[in-house]
């Protein structure tokens, strides 16, 4: 196993992305500590920018920000072997399952922790920059930086790493890896929303995966002097939170190791999905070929109808594939769950109920689902652009008479159609929320103008 760990470390240290990720976190933290140009919570009022409370806050926030970095590092070690067709050679060696998986996991975990250490290193180095305002910096010591590492960087990387490593190795799909992170982030938003209510049970903070809510409960009534001098102890709700989620990480890895097989065979559902993708793609190509067989022998006057037919067919074909995909509905349902939770909290405005008129509902929709719109668009634009290569049909499409312009325009139209359909879903959800709360003046025209314009 040691050789696999060393190989993984060597591989990661040769990758430019490793240093790029570290520099992003390091420079953001450095400029936060040394300038006012970057704000990452904390450092407000009389609390120093290098105070233990501030370092703690920045580390927590940056760990959430680093979810995508952790997914890129921890989700691909085993998936990379399958993607590069190296798994057959690896599995033919007399290596044991726990050695193979343990080596891949630990090697990637060590490098990922090193990347996230750029957060605390950046704050420490930022305090020595010549342009830093000395009035906003206080005395510092090593424990100020070690405690957040123990409280957040090590356990959060282990938890997220276990989830991404297991999902990436089992599902063997980059999109599946990212969807796991989105579901976890949505769960964090749900717990944070519940904890935002003054009457909420503090025990909810135990179930928030990043430890932010538990820390907020622990330090809620700290004075400025305490925030400048005291480290956040690993006690009470924070300790229970860390133990709970470390147990979840251990359970995930245990189940994954138990069910993982050193074989090139993919799970049955992956076989069915791959077969469906290939059949769907082949049907699309056959339909296009049928429309072009006759058209190619006709004069150029008949080309325009063929192009229009190709465009309309492909637009619906790509949109239908997105609409039927499991990751799309996983992301969408996460957004709808958070939206529904925020709708249910509309009358809990700290004793000041809000009348759910249309503009208030639209504010909730944009605030709750806006991020998920961005995620869906980002993921599926990339998926559409690489669709032919993913199903290994790029050579056929390149050799066909299909124009690149038509193909790209159809993909753009498919994505636009998906956004419109999502906007209609949000419009219906908003109107239902108003009706449930007794508001009958729905103003559908305002919904159409705002949602379609916002999307």
C-alpha positions, 0 to 999 in steps of 0.5 A, a space after each residue: 500500500 505504501 507504494 500506491 500512496 507514494 505513487 499517488 503523491 508523486 502523481 499529484 505533485 506533478 500536476 499543475 492543478 495541485 499548485 493552482 488549487 493551493 495558490 487560490 486558497 493561499 492568495 485569497 486568505 493572504 489578501 484577506 489578512 493583509 488588505 480590505 479588498 477581500 472579505 471572508 467573514 470575520 475581521 469586523 469591528 474590534 476583532 483582529 484579522 488574525 484573531 483565533 475567532 477570525 481564523 476559525 471563521 475564514 477556515 470554515 467558510 473556505 472549507 465550504 468553498 473548497 468542496 469542488 476542489 476536494 471533489 476534483 482531488 478525491 473523486 477521481 483516483 480510482 475513476 482515473 484508472 478506469 478512464 485511462 483503461 489502466 484498471 485491467 493491468 492494476 487488477 491483474 497484479 496480486 494486490 489486495 482490495 484494501 491496499 489498492 483503495 487505501 493507497 489511492 485514498 490516503 495519497 489523495 487525502 494527504 495532498 488535499 489536506 496540504 492544499 487546504 492548509 493554504 487557508 491558514 498559511 495564507 492568513 499567517 503570511 498575510 500578517 507579515 506583509 508590509 502593506 498590512 494594517 498593523 491596527 487590524 492585527 493582534 498577537 498571534 501564536 501557533 495554536 490559533 492556526 492548528 486548532 481550525 486545522 484539527 476542527 475543520 480541515 482534517 475532518 471535513 476533508 475526510 468526510 467529503 473525501 470519503 463521499 467523493 471517493 466512494 461515489 467516483 469509484 462506484 458510479 465512475 462518472 464525474 457528474 455523479 461526483 459533483 452531484 454528491 457535493 451539491 446534495 451535501 451543500 443543499 443539506 447544509 443550507 437546509 440546516 442553516 435555514 432551520 438554525 436561522 430561526 430564533 426558536 430552533 433547537 440547538 441540537 440541529 447544529 449537530 447534523 450540519 456537515 461542515 460544523 459551521 452551525 455548531 461553531 456558531 452555537 458555541 461562540 454565539 455570546 463571545 465578547 470581543 476580548 474572547 474572540 481576540 484571544 480564545 481558540 474555539 474548543 472542540 467541545 459540546 455541539 462541535 465535538 458531537 458534530 465532528 464525531 457524528 460526521 466522522 462516523 458517517 465517513 467511516 460507514 461510507 468507506 466501510 460499505 464501499 470497500 465491502 461492495 467494491 470488486 477488483 474487476 472491470 465489470 461495471 454495475 448493472 445500472 451503469 450497463 443499462 444506462 450506457 446501452 440506453 445512451 448508445 441506443 439513443 445516440 444511434 437513433 439520433 444519428 440514424 434519423 439524421 442520416 435518413 433525412 440527409 440520404 435523399 437531401 444529399 442528392 438533391 439541388 442546393 435549394 433543398 438544403 435549408 429544409 434539411 438544416 431546419 429539420 436537423 436543428 429542430 430534431 437535435 434541440 428536442 433530442 438534447 433537451 429530452 436527454 437532460 430532462 430524463 437524466 438522474 443528476 438533473 433531477 437530483 440537483 433540481 429536487 435539492 433546489 426545490 427542497 430548499 425553496 419549499 423550506 424557505 416558503 414554509 419559513 415566510 411567516 417566521 420573520 422573528 415575530 414579524 410575519 411577511 405577507 407572501 405577495 408576488 414580489 416577496 415570493 420572487 425574492 425567495 425564488 431568486 435567492 433559493 434557486 438562483 445558485 441551482 440555476 447556475 449549477 445546472 447550466 454550468 454542468 449541462 453546457 459542458 455535458 452537451 458540448 462533450 456528449 459525442 465524445 462521452 458516448 464515443 460517437 465523435 468520429 461518426 458525427 465529425 464524418 457526417 454532413 451535420 454542420 458544427 453550427 447546427 449542432 452547437 445551435 441545437 445544444 444552446 436551444 436545448 439548454 434554453 428550453 430546459 431553463 424555460 421549463 424550470 422557470 415554469 416549475 418555479 412559477 407554479 411552485 410560487 403560485 401554490 405557495 401563495 394560495 396555501 398562505 391565502 393570497 389570491 392576487 397571483 400576478 402571473 405576468 410579473 412571474 413571467 417577466 421576472 423569471 424569464 428575465 432572471 433566468 
